[in-house]
Amino acid sequence: MSSDDLENYETAAELALYREYRDVVGLFQYVVETERRFYLCNKVDLQVRASGGDVYFEVTMTDAWVWDVYRSARLVKSVRVVTFKDVNIEELSDNDDAIPDIRQLRGR
């Protein structure tokens, strides 16, 4: 396999992942971003923990979709992440009109 073939394969896989994301995003209530992964889920619980002098985060998600191009099964029943890094949690809007179309943003 040439480097061009590999690059074309990776590009096609990333495009397929984006299309899958676009198709499923409306099924979920939250977006969760950690230093390693991006998730969509319907329930999320964030707990701040302390151990000694360190603070870490424990994130538990239910009914999740994992943004990972190399996973064959991206829908999972539950996910638990423990991290010392930042965690970003956003609630998605129920109103499709509240999320601007990217083409409209580019025109501004």
Secondary structure in CASP SS format (residue, H / E / C, confidence):
PFRMAT SS
TARGET T0000
AUTHOR 0000-0000-0000
METHOD secondary structure of the structure
MODEL  1
M C 1.00
S C 1.00
S H 1.00
D H 1.00
D H 1.00
L H 1.00
E H 1.00
N H 1.00
Y H 1.00
E H 1.00
T H 1.00
A H 1.00
A H 1.00
E H 1.00
L H 1.00
A H 1.00
L H 1.00
Y H 1.00
R H 1.00
E H 1.00
Y H 1.00
R H 1.00
D H 1.00
V H 1.00
V H 1.00
G H 1.00
L H 1.00
F C 1.00
Q C 1.00
Y E 1.00
V E 1.00
V E 1.00
E E 1.00
T C 1.00
E C 1.00
R C 1.00
R C 1.00
F E 1.00
Y E 1.00
L E 1.00
C E 1.00
N E 1.00
K E 1.00
V E 1.00
D E 1.00
L E 1.00
Q E 1.00
V E 1.00
R E 1.00
A E 1.00
S E 1.00
G C 1.00
G C 1.00
D E 1.00
V E 1.00
Y E 1.00
F E 1.00
E E 1.00
V E 1.00
T E 1.00
M E 1.00
T E 1.00
D E 1.00
A E 1.00
W E 1.00
V E 1.00
W E 1.00
D C 1.00
V C 1.00
Y C 1.00
R C 1.00
S C 1.00
A C 1.00
R C 1.00
L E 1.00
V E 1.00
K E 1.00
S E 1.00
V E 1.00
R E 1.00
V E 1.00
V E 1.00
T E 1.00
F C 1.00
K C 1.00
D C 1.00
V C 1.00
N E 1.00
I E 1.00
E E 1.00
E E 1.00
L C 1.00
S C 1.00
D C 1.00
N C 1.00
D H 1.00
D H 1.00
A H 1.00
I C 1.00
P C 1.00
D C 1.00
I H 1.00
R H 1.00
Q H 1.00
L H 1.00
R H 1.00
G C 1.00
R C 1.00
END
